[in-house]
Structure formats: structure tokens, C-alpha cells
Amino acid sequence: MRAVRSSHPAVMVAVTVVVIIATLLPAAQAASRPANPFEVAAVFPPWWSRQRMEAAVGDAGAISTYGGVGAIAVVHGGNDLPQRLRRAGAWLILDPQAALFCGAVSF
């Protein structure tokens, strides 16, 4: 296997950041599993609009709060809410209290 070499420092910084995130993301998700499976914070792809997030949540539940980062929504719903949100496109399912660091705001 050949080592990746780049003369541009920004490329190496970007690669390092991706590796760190890929390493820490599973640990963060495991540490912040929802205590209540009927209320979760769902993290959707960052390029999704609020309208697309609302459509994805659909019948799974109702969005009660959005995060300060637009890709997070706190969702209330019924049985198997986390599984339904993952099938709808959510990348992560977190405990809403753990997602407060993202600056959740109510409406």
C-alpha cells in the first residue's frame, strides 16, 4: 500500500479531521443512546433543508425542536422511533439532552 502524500497542508488537515470524526462518532453515539425511545434527537445530513427533514420524519413522529445546527431535530413518536428515523435517512439517533450542545431551540 502506498502512502498518501500531499504538498498542500490543508489536504492533510482535512484528512486528519475526517479520521478523527470517523473514530469518535461511533463512540459518541454509543455514549448518548436515548434514555427514552419515544423522544430522540435525530441527526440528518447537513445539506437537508427543514422541509426535507419534516418530510423524512413523516409518520414516524413530530418534530418539537430544531438544533442550532440545522441538521438536528428532536422528534417525539411511537414504537420503534429510532429505527423508523434511520430508515428515513437519519445518520445518528441521540438522546435529546446529549444534543443540547448543538444549541437546540424551541419554536
MIVOPA-230242 format. One record per residue: residue number from 1; residue in one letter; y, z, x of N, C-alpha, C in turn. Coordinates in steps of 0.1 Angstrom, whole numbers. Last residue first. Layout:
PT   k r   n_Y   n_Z   n_X  ca_Y  ca_Z  ca_X   c_Y   c_Z   c_X
PT NUM a     Y     Z     X     Y     Z     X     Y     Z     X
...
***
This chain:
PT   k r   n_Y   n_Z   n_X  ca_Y  ca_Z  ca_X   c_Y   c_Z   c_X
PT 107 f   261   192  -396   270   184  -404   269   188  -419
PT 106 s   259   207  -364   255   206  -378   265   197  -385
PT 105 v   248   199  -331   259   201  -340   254   199  -355
PT 104 a   235   207  -299   233   203  -313   245   207  -322
PT 103 g   235   206  -270   247   206  -278   246   202  -293
PT 102 c   213   207  -255   219   194  -257   231   194  -266
PT 101 f   204   232  -257   211   229  -245   217   215  -246
PT 100 l   188   232  -280   202   236  -281   210   233  -269
PT  99 a   162   228  -277   170   216  -277   185   219  -278
PT  98 a   150   252  -282   150   247  -268   159   235  -267
PT  97 q   153   254  -309   160   263  -301   161   258  -286
PT  96 p   134   234  -318   149   232  -320   157   242  -311
PT  95 d   109   224  -297   114   235  -305   129   233  -306
PT  94 l   103   188  -297   106   201  -290   109   212  -301
PT  93 i    87   159  -289    89   169  -300    91   182  -294
PT  92 l    97   127  -277    93   141  -275    95   149  -288
PT  91 w   100   102  -288    95   103  -275    89   117  -272
PT  90 a    94    88  -320   100    99  -312    93   100  -299
PT  89 g    82    68  -336    90    64  -324    96    75  -316
PT  88 a    65    74  -356    78    67  -360    86    64  -348
PT  87 r    46    89  -343    42    76  -348    55    68  -352
PT  86 r    61   112  -340    57   104  -328    53    90  -332
PT  85 l    64   120  -367    76   116  -359    72   108  -346
PT  84 r    38   127  -373    44   116  -380    57   111  -373
PT  83 q    33   148  -355    26   136  -354    32   124  -361
PT  82 p    52   168  -365    53   162  -352    45   149  -350
PT  81 l    43   171  -393    56   165  -390    56   160  -376
PT  80 d    20   180  -407    18   171  -395    31   164  -392
PT  79 n    37   188  -437    25   188  -429    25   177  -418
PT  78 g    72   183  -438    60   188  -443    49   188  -432
PT  77 g   104   191  -423    94   183  -431    82   190  -434
PT  76 h   134   187  -406   126   196  -414   117   187  -422
PT  75 v   147   180  -374   141   175  -386   132   186  -393
PT  74 v   173   173  -353   164   184  -358   160   180  -372
PT  73 a   175   148  -329   177   152  -343   168   163  -346
PT  72 i   189   130  -302   181   142  -307   185   145  -321
PT  71 a   205   110  -292   191   107  -294   182   119  -299
PT  70 g   232   118  -287   228   111  -299   213   109  -302
PT  69 v   238   150  -277   233   137  -272   227   130  -284
PT  68 g   241   169  -295   253   164  -288   250   151  -281
PT  67 g   218   163  -322   222   168  -309   235   162  -304
PT  66 y   221   168  -357   220   159  -346   224   166  -333
PT  65 t   203   182  -385   213   184  -374   211   173  -363
PT  64 s   185   175  -404   195   185  -407   206   186  -397
PT  63 i   167   149  -417   175   153  -406   185   163  -410
PT  62 a   136   154  -433   150   152  -434   157   157  -422
PT  61 g   104   136  -431   113   148  -433   127   144  -435
PT  60 a    89   113  -434    84   125  -426    91   137  -428
PT  59 d   101    92  -446    93   101  -454    88   113  -447
PT  58 g   124    87  -420   119    83  -433   113    94  -442
PT  57 v   127    85  -393   123    98  -399   117    96  -413
PT  56 a   136    59  -391   123    63  -385   118    76  -390
PT  55 a   161    60  -404   150    52  -409   137    55  -404
PT  54 e   174    78  -386   172    82  -400   161    73  -407
PT  53 m   174    61  -363   167    74  -363   164    79  -377
PT  52 r   191    41  -372   177    38  -369   168    50  -368
PT  51 q   214    55  -376   208    48  -387   193    45  -384
PT  50 r   221    63  -350   217    73  -360   210    67  -372
PT  49 s   204    40  -327   216    44  -335   211    55  -344
PT  48 w   188    41  -296   187    40  -310   200    46  -316
PT  47 w   189    46  -269   197    34  -274   196    33  -289
PT  46 p   172    67  -263   186    69  -262   195    57  -268
PT  45 p   145    73  -285   150    65  -274   165    66  -274
PT  44 f   145   108  -297   142    94  -298   148    86  -287
PT  43 v   132   138  -301   140   131  -291   135   116  -293
PT  42 a   134   163  -326   128   150  -322   137   143  -313
PT  41 a   127   195  -332   138   186  -326   130   174  -321
PT  40 v   114   208  -363   113   204  -349   125   196  -345
PT  39 e    97   225  -386   111   223  -382   110   220  -367
PT  38 f    71   229  -390    79   223  -402    93   221  -398
PT  37 p    60   243  -370    57   229  -370    64   221  -382
PT  36 n    76   265  -351    74   262  -365    72   247  -366
PT  35 a    78   263  -324    71   275  -329    68   273  -344
PT  34 p    72   234  -305    78   240  -317    70   252  -322
PT  33 r    72   237  -269    65   233  -282    71   241  -294
PT  32 s    82   239  -244    91   240  -255    85   235  -268
PT  31 a    64   236  -224    71   249  -225    79   250  -237
PT  30 a    57   209  -227    47   219  -229    53   233  -231
PT  29 q    82   197  -220    76   195  -233    66   206  -236
PT  28 a    83   204  -193    94   209  -202    89   207  -216
PT  27 a    61   190  -183    62   205  -182    72   211  -192
PT  26 p    68   163  -187    56   169  -194    56   185  -194
PT  25 l    93   162  -171    93   160  -185    80   166  -192
PT  24 l    89   164  -143    93   176  -151    92   174  -166
PT  23 t    81   138  -135    73   150  -131    77   162  -140
PT  22 a   101   121  -144    87   119  -148    78   131  -145
PT  21 i   123   132  -131   122   133  -145   107   131  -150
PT  20 i   116   126  -104   118   140  -108   117   141  -123
PT  19 v   115    97  -105   103   105  -102   104   120  -106
PT  18 v   141    92  -112   131    88  -121   118    96  -118
PT  17 v   154   101   -89   157   107  -102   146   104  -112
PT  16 t   144    84   -69   142    98   -69   144   105   -82
PT  15 v   155    59   -79   140    61   -78   137    76   -77
PT  14 a   182    65   -75   177    62   -88   162    64   -89
PT  13 v   183    68   -47   187    79   -56   181    77   -70
PT  12 m   176    42   -39   168    53   -36   171    66   -44
PT  11 v   198    28   -49   184    25   -54   175    36   -51
PT  10 a   219    38   -35   219    40   -49   205    37   -55
PT   9 p   216    29    -8   213    43   -12   212    46   -27
PT   8 h   200     0     2   211     5    -7   207    19   -12
PT   7 s   180    -9    16   191    -5    24   202     0    15
PT   6 s   147     1    10   159    -4     4   171     0    13
PT   5 r   112    -1     6   124     1    15   136    -6     9
PT   4 v    82    12    -2    93     5    -7   105     9     2
PT   3 a    52     6    17    63    15    13    75     6     8
PT   2 r    22    -8     6    34   -10    14    45    -1     8
PT   1 m   -12     0     8     0     0     0    12     0     9
***
